[in-house]
Amino acid sequence: MFVAANLTKLVRGAWLPLLIGLTAFTVMTTWRRGQELVTSERGRLEGSLREFVDDLQLDGSRVTTVDGTAVFLNRDKETVPMALRANVEHNSVRHRQIVILPEQARRLRRCRRRSARRTAMARSSSTCPGRRIVDRATTTEAMHRTRN
């Protein structure tokens, strides 16, 4: 009854907000589906980190190891960063030490700013999920060790 009573408004301009809403819905669903497709394809291209490391150990003679530390950002701890895979496949080079930082490490700076104002109890809370993964002192110390 309510829908039937308001159908006359459709002709007088109610079609415009409906069209805008339908367009927004179409764009958002297309975006989400595209993101799912890209994520699944990227996961397939990256491959398993465990298999990649095993292959490097088996075919170590074809890959040259150079001094230094390489740092790669990656969205998943189970897959190989695409930059690392491309470096090994195209340049046949890998660094002596390789650090793979998860995507959560990007939020560390903001978390450190927040946690500097809090007590030690609040710092150990889960407000900063990547907090325990990378510690600036440990990373700096590891980089100094590789230079020596």
Summary of the structure (lengths in Angstrom):
residues: 148
radius of gyration: 25.0
end to end distance: 81.2
largest distance: 81.3
contacts: 335
relative contact order: 0.09
helix: 64%
strand: 16%
